[in-house]
């Protein structure tokens, strides 16, 4: 039921939005993916892949942007949760391109290890209550998987580096470009209350922490937001919710950090109780 629900929600609005001249957001209601140009001659990278039913829309978006089904230089995954890797097998095979992910996430995308079952007790929202039905078992895309270099570089994305932002998952990363301080956040924090069906459908801006029902380490989750704040990003692009810029972004990040236990961290839950 959970996967059917998320796929149904993802079809409510499937749109693209140009965030900058070289970054286009792919919006699937419940989650976002990102196309990033890395040169003027139609070389580009895909960051995350949405749900299982997102592949055709992504391929069509590529055709719209580049005039043809041009393969990316690679696919970069912020982590291996189902709503970020849903179409990765289909797309990696379709384009025959490498997939990059943090070494700690590799077991979850090579058939070696399953994520914990989502925790429905963290929030009263409908999506939180249904979250234990979401897919949590490992996929296996071993043939295409490459570990990100430990030096922070991204082989297929010159000018960008990955930032280790664990908490939501053990090997979660965000992406940062120093030249203009653009940040691709992943799930380190969000601008929508992801636990609430109404909030997700309406996409009403409400800065929060990572999706509560899948976050396994709240201490590290807060430390990751603090780390991202130290980068002084000018623009943040999220996997859940709408982008934020400038002083609005700074103010919301400061508020989130200063009130993390109120805004982000749930009062109860199997991972909260372990701290």
C-alpha positions as CSV (number, residue, x, y, z in Angstrom):
1,X,0.0,0.0,0.0
2,X,2.7,2.4,0.9
3,X,4.5,2.2,-2.4
4,X,1.2,2.6,-4.3
5,X,0.4,5.6,-2.2
6,X,3.7,7.3,-2.8
7,X,3.5,6.6,-6.5
8,X,0.0,7.9,-6.7
9,X,1.0,11.1,-4.9
10,X,4.0,11.5,-7.2
11,X,1.6,11.6,-10.2
12,X,-0.5,14.4,-8.8
13,X,2.0,17.0,-10.1
14,X,4.9,16.2,-12.3
15,X,6.6,19.4,-13.3
16,X,10.0,20.9,-14.0
17,X,11.3,24.2,-12.7
18,X,14.4,26.1,-13.8
19,X,16.1,27.1,-10.5
20,X,19.2,28.6,-12.2
21,X,20.4,28.6,-15.8
22,X,22.2,25.3,-15.2
23,X,19.9,23.6,-12.6
24,X,16.4,22.2,-13.2
25,X,14.3,20.7,-10.5
26,X,12.1,17.6,-11.3
27,X,9.1,17.7,-9.0
28,X,7.1,14.6,-8.2
29,X,5.0,16.0,-5.3
30,X,6.4,13.6,-2.7
31,X,10.0,14.0,-3.8
32,X,12.3,16.0,-6.1
33,X,15.2,15.1,-8.3
34,X,17.7,17.5,-9.9
35,X,19.3,17.9,-13.4
36,X,22.6,19.8,-13.3
37,X,24.5,21.0,-16.3
38,X,28.2,20.7,-16.0
39,X,29.2,22.2,-19.3
40,X,27.7,24.3,-22.2
41,X,27.8,21.3,-24.6
42,X,24.9,19.4,-23.0
43,X,26.9,17.5,-20.5
44,X,24.8,17.0,-17.3
45,X,24.3,14.9,-14.2
46,X,21.2,13.6,-12.5
47,X,21.0,13.8,-8.7
48,X,18.5,11.2,-7.3
49,X,15.9,9.4,-9.4
50,X,12.5,9.7,-7.7
51,X,10.2,6.8,-7.4
52,X,9.8,3.6,-9.5
53,X,7.3,5.3,-11.8
54,X,9.5,8.4,-12.4
55,X,11.8,7.2,-15.2
56,X,9.7,8.1,-18.2
57,X,9.0,11.6,-16.9
58,X,12.8,12.1,-16.3
59,X,13.7,10.9,-19.8
60,X,11.1,13.2,-21.3
61,X,12.4,16.1,-19.2
62,X,15.9,15.4,-20.6
63,X,14.5,15.5,-24.2
64,X,12.7,18.8,-23.4
65,X,15.9,20.4,-21.9
66,X,18.5,19.1,-24.3
67,X,16.5,18.3,-27.4
68,X,17.3,14.6,-27.3
69,X,17.6,11.7,-24.9
70,X,21.2,12.6,-24.0
71,X,22.7,10.4,-21.3
72,X,24.1,12.1,-18.2
73,X,27.7,11.8,-17.2
74,X,26.5,9.9,-14.2
75,X,23.8,9.6,-11.5
76,X,24.6,10.8,-8.0
77,X,22.5,9.5,-5.1
78,X,22.2,11.5,-1.9
79,X,21.3,8.2,-0.2
80,X,19.5,4.9,-0.9
81,X,15.9,5.4,0.4
82,X,13.2,4.2,-1.9
83,X,12.0,7.6,-3.0
84,X,15.5,8.5,-4.2
85,X,16.6,5.3,-5.9
86,X,13.2,4.3,-7.3
87,X,14.1,4.7,-11.0
88,X,17.9,4.3,-10.7
89,X,18.0,0.7,-12.0
90,X,15.9,1.6,-15.0
91,X,17.8,4.8,-15.8
92,X,21.3,3.4,-15.2
93,X,20.5,0.6,-17.6
94,X,18.8,2.9,-20.1
95,X,21.8,5.2,-20.3
96,X,24.5,2.8,-19.3
97,X,26.1,5.3,-16.9
98,X,27.8,5.0,-13.5
99,X,26.0,5.6,-10.2
100,X,27.8,7.4,-7.4
101,X,26.9,7.0,-3.7
102,X,28.7,7.3,-0.3
103,X,30.5,4.1,0.8
104,X,28.3,3.7,3.9
105,X,25.2,3.6,1.6
106,X,26.6,0.9,-0.7
107,X,25.2,-2.1,1.2
108,X,21.7,-0.7,0.7
109,X,22.0,-0.5,-3.1
110,X,23.9,-3.8,-3.7
111,X,21.6,-6.2,-2.0
112,X,23.6,-6.6,1.1
113,X,21.6,-4.8,3.8
114,X,18.0,-3.5,4.4
115,X,17.1,-0.2,5.9
116,X,15.1,-0.3,9.2
117,X,11.4,-0.3,8.9
118,X,9.9,3.3,9.0
119,X,8.7,4.5,12.4
120,X,5.0,5.4,12.4
121,X,5.1,6.7,16.0
122,X,7.1,9.9,15.3
123,X,4.2,11.9,14.1
124,X,0.4,11.9,13.8
125,X,0.4,12.8,10.1
126,X,-1.1,10.3,7.6
127,X,2.1,9.7,5.7
128,X,4.0,9.0,8.9
129,X,1.3,6.5,9.9
130,X,1.5,4.8,6.6
131,X,5.3,4.9,6.4
132,X,5.9,1.3,7.7
133,X,4.4,0.1,4.4
134,X,7.1,2.0,2.4
135,X,9.8,-0.1,0.7
136,X,12.8,-0.6,2.9
137,X,14.6,-3.6,1.5
138,X,17.8,-3.3,-0.5
139,X,18.0,-2.9,-4.2
140,X,20.9,-4.4,-6.2
141,X,22.5,-2.2,-8.8
142,X,26.0,-3.5,-8.1
143,X,27.2,-3.4,-11.7
144,X,26.7,0.4,-11.9
145,X,27.6,1.5,-8.3
146,X,30.8,3.5,-7.6
147,X,31.8,4.8,-4.2
148,X,32.3,8.5,-4.0
149,X,36.0,9.4,-3.5
150,X,36.9,10.1,0.1
151,X,38.4,13.5,-0.8
152,X,34.9,15.0,-1.4
153,X,35.1,15.3,-5.2
154,X,32.4,14.0,-7.5
155,X,34.0,12.4,-10.6
156,X,31.1,13.3,-12.9
157,X,30.5,16.8,-11.4
158,X,33.5,19.1,-11.7
159,X,33.1,22.2,-9.6
160,X,30.9,20.4,-7.0
161,X,31.8,18.5,-3.9
162,X,29.9,16.2,-1.6
163,X,29.3,17.0,2.1
164,X,28.9,14.2,4.6
165,X,25.5,14.8,6.3
166,X,24.5,11.6,8.1
167,X,21.5,11.3,10.5
168,X,18.7,10.7,8.1
169,X,20.7,7.7,6.9
170,X,24.2,6.5,7.8
171,X,25.8,7.7,4.5
172,X,23.6,10.6,3.5
173,X,25.4,13.3,1.5
174,X,24.5,16.8,0.3
175,X,26.2,18.5,-2.7
176,X,27.8,22.0,-2.7
177,X,29.3,24.3,-5.3
178,X,31.8,26.8,-3.9
179,X,31.6,29.3,-6.8
180,X,28.1,30.4,-6.1
181,X,27.4,28.6,-2.8
182,X,24.5,26.5,-4.3
183,X,23.5,23.6,-2.0
184,X,21.7,20.5,-3.0
185,X,20.4,19.4,0.4
186,X,18.9,15.9,-0.2
187,X,17.0,15.0,3.0
188,X,19.3,16.6,5.5
189,X,16.4,19.0,6.1
190,X,13.2,19.9,4.2
191,X,10.9,22.8,3.4
192,X,7.7,20.8,3.8
193,X,6.2,18.8,6.6
194,X,6.9,15.4,5.0
195,X,4.9,13.5,7.6
196,X,1.6,15.3,6.7
197,X,-0.4,14.3,3.6
198,X,-1.9,17.8,3.4
199,X,1.5,19.5,3.6
200,X,3.0,17.3,0.9
201,X,0.1,17.7,-1.5
202,X,-0.1,21.5,-1.0
203,X,3.7,21.9,-0.9
204,X,3.2,24.6,1.7
205,X,6.6,25.9,2.9
206,X,7.4,24.8,6.4
207,X,11.1,24.3,7.2
208,X,11.7,21.1,9.1
209,X,14.3,18.5,9.7
210,X,14.7,15.3,7.7
211,X,11.6,13.1,7.2
212,X,11.0,11.9,10.8
213,X,9.8,8.4,10.0
214,X,13.0,7.3,8.3
215,X,15.6,9.3,10.3
216,X,17.8,7.0,12.5
217,X,20.2,9.3,14.3
218,X,18.8,12.7,15.5
219,X,22.1,13.9,17.1
220,X,23.9,13.5,13.8
221,X,20.9,15.0,11.9
222,X,21.3,18.2,13.9
223,X,25.1,18.2,13.4
224,X,24.6,17.9,9.7
225,X,22.3,21.0,9.5
226,X,24.9,22.9,11.5
227,X,27.6,21.8,9.1
228,X,25.5,22.9,6.1
229,X,24.8,26.3,7.8
230,X,28.6,26.8,8.1
231,X,28.8,26.7,4.3
232,X,26.7,29.9,4.1
233,X,24.7,28.7,1.2
234,X,23.1,31.3,-1.1
235,X,20.5,28.8,-2.5
236,X,19.3,25.5,-1.2
237,X,17.5,22.9,-3.3
238,X,15.7,20.2,-1.4
239,X,14.5,16.7,-2.0
240,X,11.3,17.6,-0.2
241,X,9.8,21.0,-0.7
242,X,10.6,24.2,-2.5
243,X,14.0,26.0,-2.8
244,X,15.1,28.8,-0.5
245,X,17.5,31.7,-1.2
246,X,19.4,34.4,0.4
247,X,18.4,35.9,3.8
248,X,15.2,33.8,3.8
249,X,17.3,30.7,3.7
250,X,19.7,31.9,6.4
251,X,16.9,32.9,8.7
252,X,15.1,29.6,8.3
253,X,18.3,27.6,8.9
254,X,19.2,29.6,12.0
255,X,15.7,29.0,13.3
256,X,15.9,25.3,12.6
257,X,19.2,24.9,14.4
258,X,18.2,27.0,17.4
259,X,14.9,25.2,17.8
260,X,15.9,21.8,16.4
261,X,14.3,19.7,19.2
262,X,11.0,21.6,18.7
263,X,10.9,21.9,14.9
264,X,12.6,18.8,13.7
265,X,13.1,16.1,16.4
266,X,10.1,14.0,17.3
267,X,9.1,13.7,20.9
268,X,9.0,9.9,20.6
269,X,10.1,7.1,18.4
270,X,12.3,4.0,18.3
271,X,15.3,6.0,17.3
272,X,14.7,8.9,19.6
273,X,14.4,6.6,22.6
274,X,17.9,5.1,21.9
275,X,19.7,8.4,22.3
